Amino acid sequence: MGRYIVRSLKYLLFISVLYIALVWLMSVTSYSEKVDMWLLLESQLRSEQGTLLIVAFIALAIFYPRFGFMRRKVEGVDITRDRIRIDNAMRVYGFMFVGMEGETLVYRANGVIKRLSFMYEDRVEVRVVDGGVEIDGIRRAVARIAFQLSAYIDNSRFEDKE
């Protein structure tokens, strides 16, 4: 529950900063005269639309962790036998191995820009489940990594076996 709240607050901060940046851009590109950004922001937020915008931001932040993160099971993967394939699938999408927590492999995004794009919620975990592995983390990374890993596993049956 604590992780959910932190993720919600981070997302609320992110969309708030994005909104302030857009208001700043509007104030800078105003054709008629220079408009004070803070006055423009205040006038927008005091209106009825501003109130609705605040409510929308809060609603988005509340539901973001539920829809922004996922778990995906990839069947037929053995965490010890297919470790190189797991590492390669992670590396393709810019994730590096940072350690193990028990039986769980932990990866993080490689580079400050990539980590920032994930709002520092870039932790991806790979754990053993019945019949394969489960990948847990931010939705856009997990979906891609799971697809790549299952392609590696499907293609591994064509490798020369001795």
C-alpha positions in Angstrom: 0.0 0.0 0.0 2.9 2.4 0.8 4.4 1.8 -2.6 1.0 2.5 -4.3 0.8 5.9 -2.5 4.4 6.9 -3.4 3.7 6.0 -7.0 0.5 8.1 -7.0 2.3 11.1 -5.5 5.2 10.9 -7.9 2.7 10.8 -10.8 0.8 13.8 -9.4 4.0 15.7 -9.1 5.0 14.7 -12.7 1.7 15.9 -14.3 1.7 19.0 -12.2 5.2 19.9 -13.3 4.2 19.2 -16.9 1.2 21.4 -16.6 3.3 24.3 -15.1 5.7 23.9 -18.0 2.8 24.2 -20.5 1.6 27.3 -18.7 5.1 28.8 -18.8 5.3 28.0 -22.6 1.9 29.7 -23.1 3.1 32.8 -21.2 6.3 33.0 -23.2 4.7 32.6 -26.5 1.9 35.1 -25.9 1.7 37.4 -29.0 0.0 40.4 -27.5 2.1 41.1 -24.5 4.2 39.3 -21.9 2.0 37.6 -19.4 3.2 36.7 -15.9 3.2 33.0 -15.7 2.1 32.8 -12.1 -0.9 35.1 -12.7 -1.9 33.0 -15.7 -1.6 29.9 -13.7 -3.6 31.3 -10.8 -6.4 32.6 -13.1 -6.6 29.2 -14.8 -6.8 27.2 -11.6 -9.4 29.6 -10.0 -11.8 29.0 -12.8 -14.4 26.2 -13.0 -12.3 24.4 -15.6 -9.3 24.8 -13.3 -11.2 23.0 -10.5 -12.1 20.2 -12.9 -8.5 20.0 -14.0 -7.3 19.6 -10.4 -9.9 16.9 -9.8 -8.7 15.1 -13.1 -5.1 15.3 -12.0 -5.9 13.8 -8.7 -8.0 11.0 -10.2 -5.2 10.2 -12.7 -2.7 10.1 -9.9 -4.9 7.8 -7.8 -5.4 5.3 -10.6 -2.0 5.5 -12.3 -0.4 2.7 -10.2 -3.2 0.3 -10.9 -2.9 0.8 -14.7 0.7 1.9 -15.0 2.3 -1.3 -13.5 1.7 -4.9 -14.3 2.9 -8.5 -13.9 3.3 -10.8 -16.9 4.0 -14.5 -16.8 6.3 -16.0 -19.5 6.0 -19.8 -19.6 8.7 -22.2 -20.4 11.5 -20.1 -18.9 13.9 -21.6 -16.4 15.6 -18.8 -14.4 19.0 -20.7 -14.2 19.0 -22.3 -17.7 17.7 -19.2 -19.5 19.5 -16.5 -17.5 21.4 -15.3 -20.5 18.2 -14.9 -22.5 16.6 -13.0 -19.6 19.6 -10.7 -19.4 19.6 -10.1 -23.1 15.8 -9.3 -23.2 16.4 -6.8 -20.4 19.5 -5.3 -22.1 17.5 -4.8 -25.4 15.2 -2.4 -23.6 17.9 -0.7 -21.6 17.8 -2.5 -18.3 20.7 -3.8 -16.3 21.0 -6.4 -13.6 21.5 -4.9 -10.2 21.2 -7.9 -7.8 19.2 -10.7 -6.4 16.7 -10.7 -3.6 16.3 -14.3 -2.7 15.1 -16.0 -5.9 14.2 -12.8 -7.6 16.3 -11.1 -10.2 16.2 -7.3 -10.0 16.9 -4.9 -12.9 17.0 -1.2 -13.2 16.9 1.2 -16.2 20.4 2.0 -17.5 21.0 5.8 -17.5 19.7 8.8 -15.7 17.5 10.0 -18.7 15.8 6.6 -19.0 15.3 6.3 -15.2 13.8 9.8 -15.2 11.4 8.9 -18.0 10.2 6.1 -15.7 10.0 8.6 -12.8 12.5 6.5 -11.0 10.0 3.7 -10.8 12.2 1.6 -13.1 12.6 -1.5 -11.0 11.7 -4.7 -12.9 11.7 -8.0 -11.0 11.9 -11.5 -12.5 10.8 -14.3 -10.2 10.2 -18.0 -10.5 6.5 -19.1 -10.7 5.0 -22.4 -11.6 5.8 -23.2 -15.2 8.0 -20.2 -15.9 8.8 -16.7 -14.7 6.8 -13.6 -13.7 8.0 -10.2 -14.7 6.8 -7.3 -12.5 7.3 -3.6 -13.0 6.2 -0.6 -15.1 3.7 -1.6 -17.8 5.5 -0.3 -20.9 8.8 -2.0 -19.9 7.2 -5.3 -18.8 5.1 -5.8 -21.9 8.1 -5.3 -24.2 10.5 -7.4 -22.1 8.0 -10.2 -21.8 7.4 -10.2 -25.6 11.2 -10.2 -26.2 11.8 -13.0 -23.7 9.1 -15.2 -25.1 10.5 -14.7 -28.6 13.9 -15.7 -27.3 12.5 -18.8 -25.6 10.5 -19.8 -28.8 13.5 -19.4 -30.9 15.7 -21.4 -28.5 14.0 -24.6 -29.6 15.7 -24.2 -33.0 19.2 -23.9 -31.5 21.6 -26.8 -32.1 21.3 -29.3 -29.3 24.1 -31.7 -28.6 
